[in-house]
Amino acid sequence: MSRVSKEVSTRLFKYVKRIDISFNPFDARARSAREFMNLTSAERIRVANPNLEIKPKIVNSANAPKVSFEFIDGNKQEIDSQGFVASEILQELHMQASQIENKFELEGKEI
């Protein structure tokens, strides 16, 4: 996968409505979820989309860590993050958001 610039990444976050991150902080499998949570807490993301809801959920169970996205077009995506690194989760979000951006451009819609 190709790397996405910070400018493009920031722009694509305006197509995301909500991010839910669920993990057990003491579980080694949760590393990517924790790192992704840190990535999404950047000030540039908040400025790009002040309406974005980021909901971390700390659990004390042995369930696999999950990252869920809800996009402005109503689509949802859930990732079992234990099989990914944080940058791969971000790439998944970017792919979906760029499809929405392209669709909006073709339909002449703006956010």
C-alpha positions as CSV (number, residue, x, y, z in Angstrom):
1,M,0.0,0.0,0.0
2,S,1.2,3.5,-0.7
3,R,1.7,6.0,2.0
4,V,-0.8,8.9,2.2
5,S,0.5,12.4,3.0
6,K,-0.5,14.2,6.1
7,E,-2.5,16.7,4.1
8,V,-4.5,14.1,2.3
9,S,-4.9,12.0,5.5
10,T,-6.2,15.1,7.3
11,R,-8.6,15.9,4.4
12,L,-10.0,12.4,4.3
13,F,-11.0,12.5,8.0
14,K,-13.8,14.9,7.2
15,Y,-15.6,11.9,5.7
16,V,-15.5,10.0,9.0
17,K,-18.4,10.4,11.4
18,R,-17.3,8.2,14.3
19,I,-14.5,5.9,15.4
20,D,-14.9,3.4,18.1
21,I,-11.8,1.7,19.6
22,S,-12.2,-1.2,22.0
23,F,-9.3,-2.9,23.7
24,N,-7.9,-4.3,26.9
25,P,-4.8,-2.2,27.7
26,F,-3.0,-5.2,29.3
27,D,-3.4,-7.4,26.3
28,A,-0.4,-7.5,23.9
29,R,-2.8,-7.9,20.9
30,A,-4.1,-4.3,21.6
31,R,-0.9,-2.5,20.5
32,S,-2.2,-1.4,17.1
33,A,-5.5,-0.2,18.6
34,R,-3.7,1.9,21.2
35,E,-1.4,3.3,18.5
36,F,-4.3,4.1,16.2
37,M,-6.0,5.9,19.0
38,N,-2.9,8.0,19.5
39,L,-2.8,8.8,15.8
40,T,-6.4,9.9,15.6
41,S,-6.0,12.2,18.6
42,A,-3.8,14.6,16.7
43,E,-4.8,18.2,16.7
44,R,-4.8,18.4,12.9
45,I,-7.6,15.7,12.8
46,R,-9.7,17.7,15.3
47,V,-9.3,20.8,13.2
48,A,-10.2,19.0,10.0
49,N,-13.3,17.4,11.4
50,P,-14.5,19.0,14.7
51,N,-17.6,16.8,14.6
52,L,-15.7,13.5,14.5
53,E,-16.5,11.3,17.5
54,I,-13.7,9.2,18.8
55,K,-14.9,6.8,21.4
56,P,-12.3,4.6,23.2
57,K,-13.7,1.7,25.2
58,I,-11.3,0.1,27.7
59,V,-12.4,-3.4,28.5
60,N,-11.2,-6.0,31.0
61,S,-12.1,-9.0,28.9
62,A,-10.1,-11.3,26.6
63,N,-12.0,-10.1,23.5
64,A,-9.9,-9.2,20.5
65,P,-9.3,-5.4,20.1
66,K,-11.6,-3.8,17.5
67,V,-11.6,-0.5,15.6
68,S,-14.9,0.5,14.0
69,F,-15.6,3.4,11.6
70,E,-18.8,5.0,10.7
71,F,-18.6,7.3,7.6
72,I,-20.8,10.2,6.7
73,D,-22.6,8.2,4.0
74,G,-23.8,5.7,6.6
75,N,-21.3,2.9,5.7
76,K,-19.6,1.1,8.6
77,Q,-16.5,-0.9,8.8
78,E,-15.1,-3.0,11.7
79,I,-11.6,-4.2,12.0
80,D,-10.2,-6.9,14.3
81,S,-7.1,-4.9,14.9
82,Q,-4.9,-7.6,16.3
83,G,-3.9,-8.7,12.8
84,F,-2.9,-5.1,11.8
85,V,-0.4,-2.4,12.7
86,A,-1.7,1.1,13.2
87,S,-0.7,2.3,9.8
88,E,-2.6,-0.5,8.1
89,I,-5.7,0.5,10.0
90,L,-5.2,4.0,8.9
91,Q,-4.9,2.8,5.3
92,E,-8.2,0.9,5.5
93,L,-9.8,4.1,6.7
94,H,-8.2,6.1,3.9
95,M,-9.4,3.7,1.2
96,Q,-13.0,3.9,2.3
97,A,-12.9,7.7,2.9
98,S,-11.3,8.3,-0.6
99,Q,-14.1,6.3,-2.2
100,I,-16.6,8.5,-0.5
101,E,-14.7,11.6,-1.5
102,N,-14.7,10.4,-5.2
103,K,-18.4,9.6,-5.0
104,F,-19.2,13.1,-3.6
105,E,-17.1,14.8,-6.3
106,L,-18.9,12.8,-9.1
107,E,-22.3,13.8,-7.6
108,G,-21.2,17.4,-7.1
109,K,-21.7,17.2,-3.3
110,E,-19.7,19.1,-0.8
111,I,-19.3,18.7,2.9
